[in-house]
Amino acid sequence: MNRTRTAALALAAAVAALVPALGQAPAGAAEAAKYLQDPAGDGKKMKSMWTKDDMHKVEGQFRFYPGVQYKTVTRPGPDGAREWERQVGDPKTLAWLPSYEFAWAVSDSALVKRAVTTKEGKHPIVVHAVLRDAKRAKAGEVTRELKDRPATGKEKVAGDRRIACDTGVYTVEWSVTRTGYGTLTGTLNWDSSCEQYRTAFAANHGGI
């Protein structure tokens, strides 16, 4: 095998190694849109509220995972090794399939208001989120009524509706309710542009 042929095969192998698993976005793009969080900040940042008697506190955090999907197509190998076909992402099939993650913490004061709190027992928790487009139309919604949950916990809920790329900025309205204590609410914005994924496909696969 001559040097040109050997180099071409090595290049084909390197390109194949960059191809993502079926249905997953290239690493660079995936990191860029991993999730959006409300309230913004580190993983422990949460919104909070006290009950009217100042004896119980509810905390909540929300994360929105855009979740990108796509189909793959077969591409020939580089010049000199065309038979080294590989599967690459097809940007024409890109779409979003969001999921929603809720975190909560419930604290109870034993004797003194807003002091000496404990996080104990089982609690009824309700989580809810609505995804709305720029015209305020509902593009997705999830609700879970969770029974006998620990005082601190998380729940990730998969969405069931695909969102087309490049359809504008969406608003996510979310809430975490500790039944009998109160409801925390929040909103965040999400841009449905897929440009970052198209750029990543081109960078990882030498153009599509």
N, C-alpha and C positions, 0 to 999 in steps of 0.2 A: 504494500500500500504506500503510495507516494506521500510526501509531506503535505501537499495541498489537501488530499483526501483525508488524511489524519486530522489536520486542523479543522476541516469542515465538520467531521464527525464530533470532535471535541466541542465545537461551537454549538452543534445541535443538542448535545447532551446538556450543556450549560443552559441553553434556552429552555429545554424541557424541565429542568430543575426549578425554574422560576414559575412554572405554570401552577396556579392555585388549585386546590381541590375543587371538585365539581360544585358549583353553586356558591362558592365563597369568593369574596372580593380580594384583590391584591393587598398584601400586607400594609403598604403605605396608605392606601385609601381607607382600609378598615380601621386603622389607628386614628385617622383624621375624624371619623364619624362614629366612634365607638358608642358614645352615649351623650345625652344632654342631661344636666342635673338641675333640679330646683329643690332647695336653694343652692346656688352655685357655691363651690368650695370643695373642701376635702370630703372624704367618705363619711366623716362623722358629723358634717354640717347638717342641721335639721331645723325646721320651723317648729314653733312650740306655742301652746296655749294652756291657760289654767281654767279650771271650772270656776263658776261664779263664787263658790265658797272657798276658793284658793286651797283646796285640799287635794286636788288631782290634776296632774299635768299630762297632756298628750303631745307627743312630738312626731313629726313626720318628714319624710324625704321621698322625692320622686325622681326616677331616672327613665328617660325615653331612649330606647334603642332603635335607631332607624331600620337596621336590618336590610341589607341589599341582597337581591337575588338576580341570577342571570343564567342563561344557557351557554354551553360551550360549542365551538365549531372546530373542525379539523383543519389545520394549516400544514402545508408541506414544510419540510426542513429547509435550511439555507442552501444556497448554491453549492453544488458539489456533494450534497447529501439530501436530496429532495425526498428520499424515501423515509427519512427520519421525521415522520409526521408527529404532530403534537396537538393536544387539545388546548385551546385558548378561549378566554371569555369573549362573548359576542356582545358588544356594547348596545346593539340594537334591541337586545332582550332585557336590558337592565330594568329593574323595578324595585320598589321598597315593600317590605313586609314588617311593619313596626311591632315592637313588643314593649311592655310597660312594667316597670318594677317599682314597688312601693315598700318603704321601710317605716316602722313605727316603734315608739317606746312609750310605755304608760307608767307613770310614777304616782305613788300614793303617799300622802303625808299621814303619819300616825297620830300626832297630837298638835303640832304647831303648824300653822299655815305656811306653805311654801318652804318648809324646812323638814329635815330628817326624813327624806323620802325613800321609799323602797320600790323596787321593780319586781313584783311577785304576782303569783296567781295566774289564772287563765282569763282571757278577755275576748269579747265579741268584737271583731274588727271588720269594717266594710271599706273596700277600696274601689275607686271608680275613676275612670279617665275618659275624656271625649276628645277626639281629634277633629278639628274644624279647618276648612279651607278658607281662603281669603274672603269668600262671600258668606262666611259663617255657617255654611252647610256642613252637616255631620259627615265626616269621612271615615270614622271608625269610633268604636266605643267598647269598653270592657268594664265589667263589674264583678266583684267577688264578695260574697258574704262568708267571712271566716269565723268559725266557732271554736271556742276553747283554745285560743292561741296564747303563747307566752307573752309576757309583758314587753319583750323586745323581739322583733322578727322582721322578715322580709317575705314578699310574695311577688314573683314575676309572672306576668300574664301575657300570653302570646296573642297578638292581634289576628284577626281572621280576614282582613281586607288588604289587598295589594294597593299601593299608591303609585301612580305613574310618575316617572321622572320629570323634573322640570315643570311642575304644575303649580309653582308658586310657594309662598310662605304659609305654613300652617300654624295653628295655635293648639297647644295641648292644655286642656283644663283638667286638673286632677284633684282628688280629695282622699283623705284618710279619716275615717270616723271610728272613734271608740264609742260604741253605742252606750248612751246614757251619760257620757262625759262631754263630747263635743266633736266638731269636724274641723280639720285643717284643710285649707285649699291653696291652690297655686296655679300659675300658668307659665308656660314657656313657649318660645317660638322655634320653629324648625323650618329650614330652607330645603326644599325637595330637589334641588339641583344635583345632577349626577356627574357634573363636569369633572370632579376630582377622580371619579372612578374611570372615566374615559381616558384621562391623562395617565392614570396608573396603568391601565391596560396597555396603552401605547408605549410607555416607558419599559414595562416588563416584557413585552412581547415584540418589540421592534415595529410597532404599528399594526393596526387591524384594518 
